[in-house]
Amino acid sequence: AIINSDPKTFILMKDLHSKDKNSIYYAWWKIEWADYKTYTPLRYSFARDKNHYYFAGTQLQKIKNPQAVKIISRDSL
């Protein structure tokens, strides 16, 4: 179980991503900076929200335009 998560609303999403009524998680870590309403798991542990891309729950800060990114493989954006 994830500490402080709400088990009644907890759901698994994709590739270790999950959420409850309040937060987004990757594995057992809460992703504090993710936009809850737009956070979307993609593939290969990548995800995105309206502002950022993430890999394994870590924000990829050097990507300036998330709309222009294409995931090619587990190792390449």
mmCIF file as gemmi writes it, N, C-alpha and C atoms, coordinates in Angstrom:
data_model
loop_
_atom_site.group_PDB
_atom_site.id
_atom_site.type_symbol
_atom_site.label_atom_id
_atom_site.label_alt_id
_atom_site.label_comp_id
_atom_site.label_asym_id
_atom_site.label_entity_id
_atom_site.label_seq_id
_atom_site.pdbx_PDB_ins_code
_atom_site.Cartn_x
_atom_site.Cartn_y
_atom_site.Cartn_z
_atom_site.occupancy
_atom_site.B_iso_or_equiv
_atom_site.pdbx_formal_charge
_atom_site.auth_seq_id
_atom_site.auth_asym_id
_atom_site.pdbx_PDB_model_num
ATOM 1 N N . ALA Axp A 1 ? 0.834 -1.194 0 1 0 ? 1 A 1
ATOM 2 C CA . ALA Axp A 1 ? 0 0 0 1 0 ? 1 A 1
ATOM 3 C C . ALA Axp A 1 ? 0.877 1.255 0 1 0 ? 1 A 1
ATOM 4 N N . ILE Axp A 2 ? 0.386 2.298 -0.579 1 0 ? 2 A 1
ATOM 5 C CA . ILE Axp A 2 ? 1.099 3.569 -0.625 1 0 ? 2 A 1
ATOM 6 C C . ILE Axp A 2 ? 0.68 4.394 0.585 1 0 ? 2 A 1
ATOM 7 N N . ILE Axp A 3 ? 1.653 4.848 1.338 1 0 ? 3 A 1
ATOM 8 C CA . ILE Axp A 3 ? 1.379 5.634 2.54 1 0 ? 3 A 1
ATOM 9 C C . ILE Axp A 3 ? 0.589 6.885 2.183 1 0 ? 3 A 1
ATOM 10 N N . ASN Axp A 4 ? -0.439 7.167 2.944 1 0 ? 4 A 1
ATOM 11 C CA . ASN Axp A 4 ? -1.322 8.33 2.801 1 0 ? 4 A 1
ATOM 12 C C . ASN Axp A 4 ? -2.204 8.309 1.558 1 0 ? 4 A 1
ATOM 13 N N . SER Axp A 5 ? -2.218 7.21 0.809 1 0 ? 5 A 1
ATOM 14 C CA . SER Axp A 5 ? -3.15 7.138 -0.315 1 0 ? 5 A 1
ATOM 15 C C . SER Axp A 5 ? -4.533 6.753 0.211 1 0 ? 5 A 1
ATOM 16 N N . ASP Axp A 6 ? -5.544 7.024 -0.593 1 0 ? 6 A 1
ATOM 17 C CA . ASP Axp A 6 ? -6.918 6.69 -0.217 1 0 ? 6 A 1
ATOM 18 C C . ASP Axp A 6 ? -7.287 5.355 -0.859 1 0 ? 6 A 1
ATOM 19 N N . PRO Axp A 7 ? -7.31 4.267 -0.091 1 0 ? 7 A 1
ATOM 20 C CA . PRO Axp A 7 ? -7.569 2.944 -0.672 1 0 ? 7 A 1
ATOM 21 C C . PRO Axp A 7 ? -8.948 2.812 -1.32 1 0 ? 7 A 1
ATOM 22 N N . LYS Axp A 8 ? -9.898 3.595 -0.898 1 0 ? 8 A 1
ATOM 23 C CA . LYS Axp A 8 ? -11.248 3.508 -1.471 1 0 ? 8 A 1
ATOM 24 C C . LYS Axp A 8 ? -11.319 4.052 -2.895 1 0 ? 8 A 1
ATOM 25 N N . THR Axp A 9 ? -10.462 5.005 -3.236 1 0 ? 9 A 1
ATOM 26 C CA . THR Axp A 9 ? -10.491 5.593 -4.577 1 0 ? 9 A 1
ATOM 27 C C . THR Axp A 9 ? -9.243 5.249 -5.391 1 0 ? 9 A 1
ATOM 28 N N . PHE Axp A 10 ? -8.356 4.434 -4.852 1 0 ? 10 A 1
ATOM 29 C CA . PHE Axp A 10 ? -7.089 4.093 -5.498 1 0 ? 10 A 1
ATOM 30 C C . PHE Axp A 10 ? -7.332 3.214 -6.72 1 0 ? 10 A 1
ATOM 31 N N . ILE Axp A 11 ? -6.72 3.602 -7.869 1 0 ? 11 A 1
ATOM 32 C CA . ILE Axp A 11 ? -6.803 2.781 -9.075 1 0 ? 11 A 1
ATOM 33 C C . ILE Axp A 11 ? -5.432 2.697 -9.737 1 0 ? 11 A 1
ATOM 34 N N . LEU Axp A 12 ? -5.171 1.563 -10.358 1 0 ? 12 A 1
ATOM 35 C CA . LEU Axp A 12 ? -3.964 1.393 -11.155 1 0 ? 12 A 1
ATOM 36 C C . LEU Axp A 12 ? -4.237 1.964 -12.533 1 0 ? 12 A 1
ATOM 37 N N . MET Axp A 13 ? -3.234 2.626 -13.09 1 0 ? 13 A 1
ATOM 38 C CA . MET Axp A 13 ? -3.393 3.226 -14.406 1 0 ? 13 A 1
ATOM 39 C C . MET Axp A 13 ? -2.628 2.401 -15.437 1 0 ? 13 A 1
ATOM 40 N N . LYS Axp A 14 ? -1.319 2.624 -15.573 1 0 ? 14 A 1
ATOM 41 C CA . LYS Axp A 14 ? -0.503 1.933 -16.566 1 0 ? 14 A 1
ATOM 42 C C . LYS Axp A 14 ? 0.958 2.032 -16.167 1 0 ? 14 A 1
ATOM 43 N N . ASP Axp A 15 ? 1.728 0.966 -16.388 1 0 ? 15 A 1
ATOM 44 C CA . ASP Axp A 15 ? 3.184 0.972 -16.147 1 0 ? 15 A 1
ATOM 45 C C . ASP Axp A 15 ? 3.567 1.577 -14.799 1 0 ? 15 A 1
ATOM 46 N N . LEU Axp A 16 ? 3.01 1.078 -13.738 1 0 ? 16 A 1
ATOM 47 C CA . LEU Axp A 16 ? 3.293 1.497 -12.356 1 0 ? 16 A 1
ATOM 48 C C . LEU Axp A 16 ? 2.711 2.857 -11.986 1 0 ? 16 A 1
ATOM 49 N N . HIS Axp A 17 ? 1.946 3.47 -12.859 1 0 ? 17 A 1
ATOM 50 C CA . HIS Axp A 17 ? 1.25 4.713 -12.534 1 0 ? 17 A 1
ATOM 51 C C . HIS Axp A 17 ? -0.067 4.359 -11.855 1 0 ? 17 A 1
ATOM 52 N N . SER Axp A 18 ? -0.443 5.167 -10.885 1 0 ? 18 A 1
ATOM 53 C CA . SER Axp A 18 ? -1.719 4.981 -10.192 1 0 ? 18 A 1
ATOM 54 C C . SER Axp A 18 ? -2.194 6.323 -9.678 1 0 ? 18 A 1
ATOM 55 N N . LYS Axp A 19 ? -3.423 6.347 -9.184 1 0 ? 19 A 1
ATOM 56 C CA . LYS Axp A 19 ? -3.951 7.583 -8.619 1 0 ? 19 A 1
ATOM 57 C C . LYS Axp A 19 ? -5.041 7.242 -7.615 1 0 ? 19 A 1
ATOM 58 N N . ASP Axp A 20 ? -5.317 8.202 -6.762 1 0 ? 20 A 1
ATOM 59 C CA . ASP Axp A 20 ? -6.492 8.157 -5.905 1 0 ? 20 A 1
ATOM 60 C C . ASP Axp A 20 ? -7.212 9.488 -6.097 1 0 ? 20 A 1
ATOM 61 N N . LYS Axp A 21 ? -8.172 9.799 -5.265 1 0 ? 21 A 1
ATOM 62 C CA . LYS Axp A 21 ? -8.953 11.02 -5.476 1 0 ? 21 A 1
ATOM 63 C C . LYS Axp A 21 ? -8.151 12.298 -5.291 1 0 ? 21 A 1
ATOM 64 N N . ASN Axp A 22 ? -6.948 12.193 -4.709 1 0 ? 22 A 1
ATOM 65 C CA . ASN Axp A 22 ? -6.159 13.387 -4.411 1 0 ? 22 A 1
ATOM 66 C C . ASN Axp A 22 ? -4.823 13.494 -5.129 1 0 ? 22 A 1
ATOM 67 N N . SER Axp A 23 ? -4.225 12.363 -5.508 1 0 ? 23 A 1
ATOM 68 C CA . SER Axp A 23 ? -2.824 12.389 -5.953 1 0 ? 23 A 1
ATOM 69 C C . SER Axp A 23 ? -2.55 11.393 -7.07 1 0 ? 23 A 1
ATOM 70 N N . ILE Axp A 24 ? -1.419 11.643 -7.739 1 0 ? 24 A 1
ATOM 71 C CA . ILE Axp A 24 ? -0.868 10.745 -8.754 1 0 ? 24 A 1
ATOM 72 C C . ILE Axp A 24 ? 0.374 10.098 -8.153 1 0 ? 24 A 1
ATOM 73 N N . TYR Axp A 25 ? 0.614 8.82 -8.503 1 0 ? 25 A 1
ATOM 74 C CA . TYR Axp A 25 ? 1.762 8.084 -7.968 1 0 ? 25 A 1
ATOM 75 C C . TYR Axp A 25 ? 2.487 7.351 -9.089 1 0 ? 25 A 1
ATOM 76 N N . TYR Axp A 26 ? 3.793 7.186 -8.904 1 0 ? 26 A 1
ATOM 77 C CA . TYR Axp A 26 ? 4.557 6.27 -9.742 1 0 ? 26 A 1
ATOM 78 C C . TYR Axp A 26 ? 5.213 5.301 -8.784 1 0 ? 26 A 1
ATOM 79 N N . ALA Axp A 27 ? 4.985 4.013 -8.996 1 0 ? 27 A 1
ATOM 80 C CA . ALA Axp A 27 ? 5.4 2.97 -8.052 1 0 ? 27 A 1
ATOM 81 C C . ALA Axp A 27 ? 4.789 3.34 -6.7 1 0 ? 27 A 1
ATOM 82 N N . TRP Axp A 28 ? 5.561 3.608 -5.703 1 0 ? 28 A 1
ATOM 83 C CA . TRP Axp A 28 ? 4.987 3.998 -4.407 1 0 ? 28 A 1
ATOM 84 C C . TRP Axp A 28 ? 5.312 5.438 -4.039 1 0 ? 28 A 1
ATOM 85 N N . TRP Axp A 29 ? 5.735 6.241 -5.023 1 0 ? 29 A 1
ATOM 86 C CA . TRP Axp A 29 ? 6.058 7.647 -4.773 1 0 ? 29 A 1
ATOM 87 C C . TRP Axp A 29 ? 4.951 8.563 -5.274 1 0 ? 29 A 1
ATOM 88 N N . LYS Axp A 30 ? 4.604 9.515 -4.468 1 0 ? 30 A 1
ATOM 89 C CA . LYS Axp A 30 ? 3.645 10.54 -4.867 1 0 ? 30 A 1
ATOM 90 C C . LYS Axp A 30 ? 4.345 11.546 -5.78 1 0 ? 30 A 1
ATOM 91 N N . ILE Axp A 31 ? 3.716 11.905 -6.872 1 0 ? 31 A 1
ATOM 92 C CA . ILE Axp A 31 ? 4.278 12.889 -7.797 1 0 ? 31 A 1
ATOM 93 C C . ILE Axp A 31 ? 3.646 14.232 -7.441 1 0 ? 31 A 1
ATOM 94 N N . GLU Axp A 32 ? 4.334 14.99 -6.642 1 0 ? 32 A 1
ATOM 95 C CA . GLU Axp A 32 ? 3.825 16.249 -6.091 1 0 ? 32 A 1
ATOM 96 C C . GLU Axp A 32 ? 3.516 17.291 -7.166 1 0 ? 32 A 1
ATOM 97 N N . TRP Axp A 33 ? 4.313 17.358 -8.188 1 0 ? 33 A 1
ATOM 98 C CA . TRP Axp A 33 ? 4.247 18.454 -9.16 1 0 ? 33 A 1
ATOM 99 C C . TRP Axp A 33 ? 3.373 18.151 -10.369 1 0 ? 33 A 1
ATOM 100 N N . ALA Axp A 34 ? 2.784 16.957 -10.451 1 0 ? 34 A 1
ATOM 101 C CA . ALA Axp A 34 ? 1.964 16.591 -11.607 1 0 ? 34 A 1
ATOM 102 C C . ALA Axp A 34 ? 0.612 17.294 -11.573 1 0 ? 34 A 1
ATOM 103 N N . ASP Axp A 35 ? 0.127 17.662 -12.733 1 0 ? 35 A 1
ATOM 104 C CA . ASP Axp A 35 ? -1.21 18.229 -12.843 1 0 ? 35 A 1
ATOM 105 C C . ASP Axp A 35 ? -2.21 17.068 -12.837 1 0 ? 35 A 1
ATOM 106 N N . TYR Axp A 36 ? -2.985 16.968 -11.78 1 0 ? 36 A 1
ATOM 107 C CA . TYR Axp A 36 ? -3.873 15.827 -11.566 1 0 ? 36 A 1
ATOM 108 C C . TYR Axp A 36 ? -4.867 15.633 -12.718 1 0 ? 36 A 1
ATOM 109 N N . LYS Axp A 37 ? -5.454 16.694 -13.182 1 0 ? 37 A 1
ATOM 110 C CA . LYS Axp A 37 ? -6.509 16.59 -14.2 1 0 ? 37 A 1
ATOM 111 C C . LYS Axp A 37 ? -6.004 16.142 -15.562 1 0 ? 37 A 1
ATOM 112 N N . THR Axp A 38 ? -4.74 16.46 -15.898 1 0 ? 38 A 1
ATOM 113 C CA . THR Axp A 38 ? -4.247 16.148 -17.246 1 0 ? 38 A 1
ATOM 114 C C . THR Axp A 38 ? -3.159 15.076 -17.273 1 0 ? 38 A 1
ATOM 115 N N . TYR Axp A 39 ? -2.772 14.551 -16.125 1 0 ? 39 A 1
ATOM 116 C CA . TYR Axp A 39 ? -1.704 13.532 -16.073 1 0 ? 39 A 1
ATOM 117 C C . TYR Axp A 39 ? -2.162 12.271 -16.795 1 0 ? 39 A 1
ATOM 118 N N . THR Axp A 40 ? -1.351 11.835 -17.769 1 0 ? 40 A 1
ATOM 119 C CA . THR Axp A 40 ? -1.688 10.669 -18.581 1 0 ? 40 A 1
ATOM 120 C C . THR Axp A 40 ? -0.469 9.762 -18.741 1 0 ? 40 A 1
ATOM 121 N N . PRO Axp A 41 ? -0.541 8.519 -18.267 1 0 ? 41 A 1
ATOM 122 C CA . PRO Axp A 41 ? 0.533 7.571 -18.528 1 0 ? 41 A 1
ATOM 123 C C . PRO Axp A 41 ? 0.59 7.25 -20.019 1 0 ? 41 A 1
ATOM 124 N N . LEU Axp A 42 ? 1.789 7.148 -20.565 1 0 ? 42 A 1
ATOM 125 C CA . LEU Axp A 42 ? 1.957 6.834 -21.978 1 0 ? 42 A 1
ATOM 126 C C . LEU Axp A 42 ? 2.458 5.4 -22.1 1 0 ? 42 A 1
ATOM 127 N N . ARG Axp A 43 ? 3.702 5.221 -22.46 1 0 ? 43 A 1
ATOM 128 C CA . ARG Axp A 43 ? 4.289 3.877 -22.489 1 0 ? 43 A 1
ATOM 129 C C . ARG Axp A 43 ? 5.741 3.949 -22.044 1 0 ? 43 A 1
ATOM 130 N N . TYR Axp A 44 ? 6.315 2.799 -21.747 1 0 ? 44 A 1
ATOM 131 C CA . TYR Axp A 44 ? 7.701 2.718 -21.28 1 0 ? 44 A 1
ATOM 132 C C . TYR Axp A 44 ? 7.939 3.575 -20.036 1 0 ? 44 A 1
ATOM 133 N N . SER Axp A 45 ? 6.985 3.675 -19.148 1 0 ? 45 A 1
ATOM 134 C CA . SER Axp A 45 ? 7.068 4.47 -17.916 1 0 ? 45 A 1
ATOM 135 C C . SER Axp A 45 ? 7.087 5.974 -18.152 1 0 ? 45 A 1
ATOM 136 N N . PHE Axp A 46 ? 6.833 6.426 -19.377 1 0 ? 46 A 1
ATOM 137 C CA . PHE Axp A 46 ? 6.676 7.846 -19.652 1 0 ? 46 A 1
ATOM 138 C C . PHE Axp A 46 ? 5.243 8.262 -19.335 1 0 ? 46 A 1
ATOM 139 N N . ALA Axp A 47 ? 5.073 9.518 -18.992 1 0 ? 47 A 1
ATOM 140 C CA . ALA Axp A 47 ? 3.756 10.104 -18.779 1 0 ? 47 A 1
ATOM 141 C C . ALA Axp A 47 ? 3.854 11.576 -19.144 1 0 ? 47 A 1
ATOM 142 N N . ARG Axp A 48 ? 2.712 12.231 -19.21 1 0 ? 48 A 1
ATOM 143 C CA . ARG Axp A 48 ? 2.706 13.664 -19.481 1 0 ? 48 A 1
ATOM 144 C C . ARG Axp A 48 ? 1.503 14.29 -18.81 1 0 ? 48 A 1
ATOM 145 N N . ASP Axp A 49 ? 1.606 15.575 -18.599 1 0 ? 49 A 1
ATOM 146 C CA . ASP Axp A 49 ? 0.448 16.372 -18.23 1 0 ? 49 A 1
ATOM 147 C C . ASP Axp A 49 ? 0.473 17.594 -19.138 1 0 ? 49 A 1
ATOM 148 N N . LYS Axp A 50 ? -0.343 18.57 -18.876 1 0 ? 50 A 1
ATOM 149 C CA . LYS Axp A 50 ? -0.417 19.717 -19.789 1 0 ? 50 A 1
ATOM 150 C C . LYS Axp A 50 ? 0.87 20.533 -19.831 1 0 ? 50 A 1
ATOM 151 N N . ASN Axp A 51 ? 1.736 20.354 -18.846 1 0 ? 51 A 1
ATOM 152 C CA . ASN Axp A 51 ? 2.946 21.172 -18.767 1 0 ? 51 A 1
ATOM 153 C C . ASN Axp A 51 ? 4.266 20.433 -18.947 1 0 ? 51 A 1
ATOM 154 N N . HIS Axp A 52 ? 4.288 19.141 -18.665 1 0 ? 52 A 1
ATOM 155 C CA . HIS Axp A 52 ? 5.566 18.431 -18.606 1 0 ? 52 A 1
ATOM 156 C C . HIS Axp A 52 ? 5.453 16.985 -19.064 1 0 ? 52 A 1
ATOM 157 N N . TYR Axp A 53 ? 6.623 16.417 -19.383 1 0 ? 53 A 1
ATOM 158 C CA . TYR Axp A 53 ? 6.777 14.982 -19.558 1 0 ? 53 A 1
ATOM 159 C C . TYR Axp A 53 ? 7.457 14.443 -18.319 1 0 ? 53 A 1
ATOM 160 N N . TYR Axp A 54 ? 7.21 13.162 -18.043 1 0 ? 54 A 1
ATOM 161 C CA . TYR Axp A 54 ? 7.776 12.492 -16.88 1 0 ? 54 A 1
ATOM 162 C C . TYR Axp A 54 ? 8.316 11.144 -17.315 1 0 ? 54 A 1
ATOM 163 N N . PHE Axp A 55 ? 9.367 10.695 -16.658 1 0 ? 55 A 1
ATOM 164 C CA . PHE Axp A 55 ? 9.843 9.335 -16.831 1 0 ? 55 A 1
ATOM 165 C C . PHE Axp A 55 ? 10.01 8.737 -15.445 1 0 ? 55 A 1
ATOM 166 N N . ALA Axp A 56 ? 9.329 7.629 -15.196 1 0 ? 56 A 1
ATOM 167 C CA . ALA Axp A 56 ? 9.371 6.945 -13.904 1 0 ? 56 A 1
ATOM 168 C C . ALA Axp A 56 ? 9.09 7.908 -12.75 1 0 ? 56 A 1
ATOM 169 N N . GLY Axp A 57 ? 8.14 8.806 -12.962 1 0 ? 57 A 1
ATOM 170 C CA . GLY Axp A 57 ? 7.734 9.736 -11.926 1 0 ? 57 A 1
ATOM 171 C C . GLY Axp A 57 ? 8.59 10.972 -11.782 1 0 ? 57 A 1
ATOM 172 N N . THR Axp A 58 ? 9.641 11.083 -12.58 1 0 ? 58 A 1
ATOM 173 C CA . THR Axp A 58 ? 10.54 12.234 -12.509 1 0 ? 58 A 1
ATOM 174 C C . THR Axp A 58 ? 10.246 13.179 -13.659 1 0 ? 58 A 1
ATOM 175 N N . GLN Axp A 59 ? 10.08 14.437 -13.34 1 0 ? 59 A 1
ATOM 176 C CA . GLN Axp A 59 ? 9.786 15.452 -14.355 1 0 ? 59 A 1
ATOM 177 C C . GLN Axp A 59 ? 10.999 15.657 -15.258 1 0 ? 59 A 1
ATOM 178 N N . LEU Axp A 60 ? 10.78 15.633 -16.553 1 0 ? 60 A 1
ATOM 179 C CA . LEU Axp A 60 ? 11.835 15.889 -17.53 1 0 ? 60 A 1
ATOM 180 C C . LEU Axp A 60 ? 11.818 17.38 -17.838 1 0 ? 60 A 1
ATOM 181 N N . GLN Axp A 61 ? 12.643 18.123 -17.154 1 0 ? 61 A 1
ATOM 182 C CA . GLN Axp A 61 ? 12.581 19.58 -17.175 1 0 ? 61 A 1
ATOM 183 C C . GLN Axp A 61 ? 13.12 20.229 -18.436 1 0 ? 61 A 1
ATOM 184 N N . LYS Axp A 62 ? 13.943 19.546 -19.189 1 0 ? 62 A 1
ATOM 185 C CA . LYS Axp A 62 ? 14.543 20.179 -20.365 1 0 ? 62 A 1
ATOM 186 C C . LYS Axp A 62 ? 13.616 20.202 -21.57 1 0 ? 62 A 1
ATOM 187 N N . ILE Axp A 63 ? 12.482 19.551 -21.485 1 0 ? 63 A 1
ATOM 188 C CA . ILE Axp A 63 ? 11.535 19.56 -22.593 1 0 ? 63 A 1
ATOM 189 C C . ILE Axp A 63 ? 10.674 20.81 -22.473 1 0 ? 63 A 1
ATOM 190 N N . LYS Axp A 64 ? 10.803 21.702 -23.416 1 0 ? 64 A 1
ATOM 191 C CA . LYS Axp A 64 ? 10.108 22.988 -23.359 1 0 ? 64 A 1
ATOM 192 C C . LYS Axp A 64 ? 8.716 22.939 -23.976 1 0 ? 64 A 1
ATOM 193 N N . ASN Axp A 65 ? 8.497 22.052 -24.935 1 0 ? 65 A 1
ATOM 194 C CA . ASN Axp A 65 ? 7.207 21.967 -25.609 1 0 ? 65 A 1
ATOM 195 C C . ASN Axp A 65 ? 6.715 20.518 -25.593 1 0 ? 65 A 1
ATOM 196 N N . PRO Axp A 66 ? 5.979 20.103 -24.559 1 0 ? 66 A 1
ATOM 197 C CA . PRO Axp A 66 ? 5.517 18.722 -24.466 1 0 ? 66 A 1
ATOM 198 C C . PRO Axp A 66 ? 4.683 18.261 -25.655 1 0 ? 66 A 1
ATOM 199 N N . GLN Axp A 67 ? 3.986 19.157 -26.34 1 0 ? 67 A 1
ATOM 200 C CA . GLN Axp A 67 ? 3.166 18.783 -27.477 1 0 ? 67 A 1
ATOM 201 C C . GLN Axp A 67 ? 4.001 18.338 -28.679 1 0 ? 67 A 1
ATOM 202 N N . ALA Axp A 68 ? 5.275 18.692 -28.712 1 0 ? 68 A 1
ATOM 203 C CA . ALA Axp A 68 ? 6.125 18.37 -29.855 1 0 ? 68 A 1
ATOM 204 C C . ALA Axp A 68 ? 6.952 17.104 -29.652 1 0 ? 68 A 1
ATOM 205 N N . VAL Axp A 69 ? 6.711 16.359 -28.589 1 0 ? 69 A 1
ATOM 206 C CA . VAL Axp A 69 ? 7.522 15.181 -28.269 1 0 ? 69 A 1
ATOM 207 C C . VAL Axp A 69 ? 6.861 13.912 -28.788 1 0 ? 69 A 1
ATOM 208 N N . LYS Axp A 70 ? 7.692 13.021 -29.304 1 0 ? 70 A 1
ATOM 209 C CA . LYS Axp A 70 ? 7.233 11.704 -29.734 1 0 ? 70 A 1
ATOM 210 C C . LYS Axp A 70 ? 8.111 10.659 -29.059 1 0 ? 70 A 1
ATOM 211 N N . ILE Axp A 71 ? 7.499 9.666 -28.438 1 0 ? 71 A 1
ATOM 212 C CA . ILE Axp A 71 ? 8.263 8.591 -27.804 1 0 ? 71 A 1
ATOM 213 C C . ILE Axp A 71 ? 8.62 7.585 -28.879 1 0 ? 71 A 1
ATOM 214 N N . ILE Axp A 72 ? 9.926 7.344 -29.05 1 0 ? 72 A 1
ATOM 215 C CA . ILE Axp A 72 ? 10.401 6.422 -30.073 1 0 ? 72 A 1
ATOM 216 C C . ILE Axp A 72 ? 10.656 5.047 -29.465 1 0 ? 72 A 1
ATOM 217 N N . SER Axp A 73 ? 11.288 5.017 -28.321 1 0 ? 73 A 1
ATOM 218 C CA . SER Axp A 73 ? 11.585 3.751 -27.645 1 0 ? 73 A 1
ATOM 219 C C . SER Axp A 73 ? 11.753 4.018 -26.16 1 0 ? 73 A 1
ATOM 220 N N . ARG Axp A 74 ? 12.072 2.986 -25.415 1 0 ? 74 A 1
ATOM 221 C CA . ARG Axp A 74 ? 12.288 3.13 -23.974 1 0 ? 74 A 1
ATOM 222 C C . ARG Axp A 74 ? 13.411 4.119 -23.681 1 0 ? 74 A 1
ATOM 223 N N . ASP Axp A 75 ? 14.356 4.266 -24.597 1 0 ? 75 A 1
ATOM 224 C CA . ASP Axp A 75 ? 15.528 5.114 -24.377 1 0 ? 75 A 1
ATOM 225 C C . ASP Axp A 75 ? 15.501 6.444 -25.126 1 0 ? 75 A 1
ATOM 226 N N . SER Axp A 76 ? 14.495 6.688 -25.94 1 0 ? 76 A 1
ATOM 227 C CA . SER Axp A 76 ? 14.537 7.873 -26.802 1 0 ? 76 A 1
ATOM 228 C C . SER Axp A 76 ? 13.212 8.61 -26.861 1 0 ? 76 A 1
ATOM 229 N N . LEU Axp A 77 ? 13.312 9.924 -26.768 1 0 ? 77 A 1
ATOM 230 C CA . LEU Axp A 77 ? 12.161 10.801 -27.008 1 0 ? 77 A 1
ATOM 231 C C . LEU Axp A 77 ? 12.382 11.521 -28.31 1 0 ? 77 A 1
